[in-house]
Amino acid sequence: MRVLKLLLLGIAVLASAPAEYRRVAEEISAPLRAVQARAGRQIIPRLPEGQYFMDAAGRWRQR
């Protein structure tokens, strides 16, 4: 049950991210792509080793 809750929380966070990125971009008058790129630079280093992520070009990479 705990794993399911964590999974659902992760899905909720991922689903809310685009709206939050848009809000931040509007708030600081920055391009959306710049906000997304900065978020990626902060999130990717914290991923566990071996975790996959999609780079800016749309390719899957392994950390």
C-alpha positions as CSV (number, residue, x, y, z in Angstrom):
1,M,0.0,0.0,0.0
2,R,2.8,2.4,0.9
3,V,4.5,1.8,-2.5
4,L,1.2,2.5,-4.3
5,K,0.8,5.8,-2.3
6,L,4.4,6.8,-3.3
7,L,3.8,5.9,-6.9
8,L,0.5,7.9,-7.0
9,L,2.3,10.9,-5.3
10,G,5.1,10.7,-7.9
11,I,2.5,10.7,-10.7
12,A,0.7,13.7,-9.1
13,V,4.0,15.6,-8.9
14,L,4.8,14.9,-12.5
15,A,1.3,15.9,-13.6
16,S,1.5,19.2,-11.7
17,A,5.0,20.1,-12.9
18,P,4.0,21.6,-16.3
19,A,1.5,24.0,-14.6
20,E,4.1,24.9,-12.0
21,Y,6.8,25.6,-14.7
22,R,4.3,27.8,-16.6
23,R,3.4,29.7,-13.4
24,V,7.1,30.3,-12.5
25,A,7.9,31.4,-16.1
26,E,5.1,33.9,-16.0
27,E,6.1,35.1,-12.6
28,I,9.7,35.8,-13.5
29,S,9.0,36.8,-17.1
30,A,11.2,34.0,-18.4
31,P,10.8,31.6,-21.3
32,L,9.1,28.3,-20.3
33,R,12.0,26.3,-21.9
34,A,14.5,28.1,-19.6
35,V,12.5,27.3,-16.5
36,Q,12.2,23.6,-17.6
37,A,15.9,23.4,-18.4
38,R,16.8,24.8,-15.0
39,A,14.5,22.4,-13.2
40,G,16.1,19.5,-15.1
41,R,19.6,20.7,-14.1
42,Q,18.4,20.6,-10.5
43,I,16.5,17.3,-10.6
44,I,18.8,15.1,-12.8
45,P,21.8,15.1,-10.4
46,R,19.5,13.9,-7.6
47,L,18.2,10.8,-9.5
48,P,19.4,7.5,-8.3
49,E,22.2,5.8,-10.3
50,G,20.8,3.8,-13.2
51,Q,17.5,5.8,-13.4
52,Y,16.4,6.9,-16.8
53,F,15.4,10.4,-17.8
54,M,14.5,12.1,-21.1
55,D,17.0,14.8,-22.2
56,A,16.0,18.0,-24.0
57,A,16.3,16.4,-27.4
58,G,13.7,13.7,-26.4
59,R,16.3,10.9,-26.0
60,W,16.2,8.5,-23.0
61,R,19.4,8.6,-21.0
62,Q,20.6,6.7,-18.0
63,R,22.1,8.4,-15.1
